[in-house]
Amino acid sequence: MAAANSTIRFRIVFIIFWLILFTDQVLVLNYFGLPWKEALIDSGISNFWLMLLSMLIINTLRFYLPRGNQYINIFSICVFLSILWLILTRFILKLSLGYYEGYRELLQSSLSIRYSIGFLVLGCVTMIGILWFNQKEQHDYERRKSDAEKLAREAELFKLRQQLQPHFLFNSLNSINALIGSRPEEARRMVQQLSDFLRGTIKKEETQWVTLQEELQYLQLYLEIEKVRFGNRLATEIHVDEAAGSMKLPALLLQPIVENAIKFGLYDTIGETLIRLFAKKNGDQLEIQVINPFDPATSSPRQGTGFGLKSVQRRLYLLFARTDLLTVETVSPAEGEKDNTFITHVNIPQTGL
Amino acid sequence: MSKVIIIDDEPLARSVVNEYLQKHTGMEVVQECADGFEGLKAIQQHQPDLIFLDIQMPKITGFEMLELIDQPPAVIFTTAYDEFAIKAFEAHAIDYLLKPFSQDRFDKAIAKYTEQKTENGKNTQELLEAAAHSPAQNQRVVVKNGSKIKIIPVHDVFYLEAADDYVKIHTPEGYFLKNKTMNHFESTLDPQQFVRSHRSYIVNVQQITRIDPYEKDNHIAILRSGAKVPVSRSGYGKLKEVLGL
């Protein structure tokens, strides 16, 4: 769309420029004594050929852009083309206007000034053409680059999901297998939860925005499944301010953060684990904290899952062009406790939705 | 009567094994454990004939736990998804069960166990060698210190020293012994960080402050802790390469 618009604009400017050039020449010739009719014909023929040559230059530039050290060639081409133009128009003008008395003299004496104008116009057209196409090339290059990045990102996310899911999926199926024998009702419920969870992962698009309430409902499925898997080892607390519930965030953004918390807080600790999530409204930002314990001796959430949190950081950067929206901190264990605490902070601006 | 221990961090996963075992007379579950530490204690206490072992568990993996046992019992691994472990199993394990597994598949594993009871120990050693190359396991070293288990992140290791059948692992908290060979560590630790500077020494290059000439042809590496590690001529070449000198 934008490219088409700029092409149309370019053509309009081109036509206006030639109309001015054309009228100007008519007025000047008339001023020097040529009647209106002859002045119009002269100007028409000269400018028609000049325009044709300019279009030739522009079309050439479209497919072949000179590089830095070839500007001398361009200069000589302009010189050559303006000479060609001069000889051509002189010949045609002589043929078509030679009948008018004194025209040949006028033509002869104005050759040098005609040449200068022709050269200037062709030079300008070339310069502008080069600039314009260069900019277009740059623009295309940037678009390609961002497209490539987007593709790479999607592939990376897809791979990431693939890496995270199988372990979770097969273990959940194993839990269901265990429940079928002893507690079939619970098995049935878990099949439901797992299906809803998987459907959510497949269905949601990364570009979609959802309310915190929706995202939490979805996370709840995930946490419920983990609770079945690990029995009463996992406890969760979710505190959401009233104002925060309806605030929005990119779909599936919280998911990897909570997965990270589970990975270090639950998969790598012994005994009961509490994972907490706080969400509140702070000005025009949605502020979320996820808090989990971890053992620094066996894991480092900062490096280990690098990719879990890194992909979140990258998404936030692409959406808001800011790198400070996701921060993490580790807190040493309080007296009488053995595990460190890991806190993930996410801020989601509500502007520009 | 075979004594059995089930080690898995998920209670439901343990209950499946328990349930499937009901059919098999002559098998008695003496204990269920939720992690490698409990597992290790239980194995030392009960001396079981067979263990069902999950790989992905808190703190230490199933492989790391096995490494700490001098005479490991027969092992049937149970795991959901771990590409690396599965590769190791395919080569050396008695049997492994991919979760979720059926009673039929489980029965086959038990049959396999009863057939090859005798040669289990050897297989387990080979399996552990293969598994030690997994990405998770070259980030840390798990050692037994008396009855305690110590997890040493590799960046904390100063250097390793050969000591008869053991390897001395020098750390800020003193040294720990591990019943492995120098070749084992040389092949499993990251070669960009750990260099075999000498037949009997592997040094953490990040700990080196300087390398001095020492006698003829030899050098000596001075570490941040002040420790001195011998560097042979070929070791010096390797160090220079890694350090980009």
Contacts between the chains, C-beta under 8 A, distances in Angstrom:
chain1	res1	chain2	res2	distance
A	166	B	80	7.4
A	166	B	81	4.1
A	167	B	56	7.0
A	167	B	80	5.5
A	167	B	81	4.6
A	167	B	82	7.5
A	169	B	80	8.0
A	169	B	81	7.8
A	170	B	80	3.6
A	170	B	81	5.1
A	170	B	98	7.4
A	170	B	99	5.4
A	170	B	100	7.0
A	171	B	10	6.6
A	171	B	13	7.3
A	171	B	80	4.4
A	171	B	81	8.0
A	171	B	99	6.3
A	173	B	99	7.2
A	173	B	100	4.8
A	174	B	10	7.5
A	174	B	12	7.2
A	174	B	13	5.6
A	174	B	16	6.7
A	174	B	80	6.3
A	174	B	99	3.8
A	174	B	100	4.1
A	175	B	10	6.7
A	175	B	12	4.3
A	175	B	13	7.0
A	176	B	100	7.4
A	177	B	16	6.0
A	177	B	99	7.8
A	177	B	100	4.0
A	178	B	12	3.9
A	178	B	13	6.7
A	178	B	15	5.0
A	178	B	16	4.3
A	178	B	19	7.4
A	179	B	12	6.6
A	181	B	16	7.8
A	181	B	19	5.6
A	182	B	15	6.9
A	182	B	19	7.6
A	228	B	12	7.3
A	229	B	10	5.2
A	229	B	12	6.6
A	230	B	9	7.4
A	230	B	10	6.3
A	230	B	11	7.4
A	231	B	11	4.6
A	231	B	12	7.7
A	267	B	9	7.7
A	267	B	56	7.1
A	267	B	58	6.4
A	268	B	58	4.9
A	268	B	59	6.5
A	269	B	58	5.6
A	269	B	59	7.8
A	270	B	34	7.3
A	270	B	35	5.3
A	270	B	37	7.3
A	270	B	58	5.2
A	270	B	59	6.5
A	295	B	59	6.7
A	297	B	59	7.9
A	297	B	151	5.1
A	297	B	153	7.3
A	298	B	58	7.8
A	298	B	59	5.0
A	298	B	60	7.3
A	298	B	140	7.2
A	298	B	151	5.5
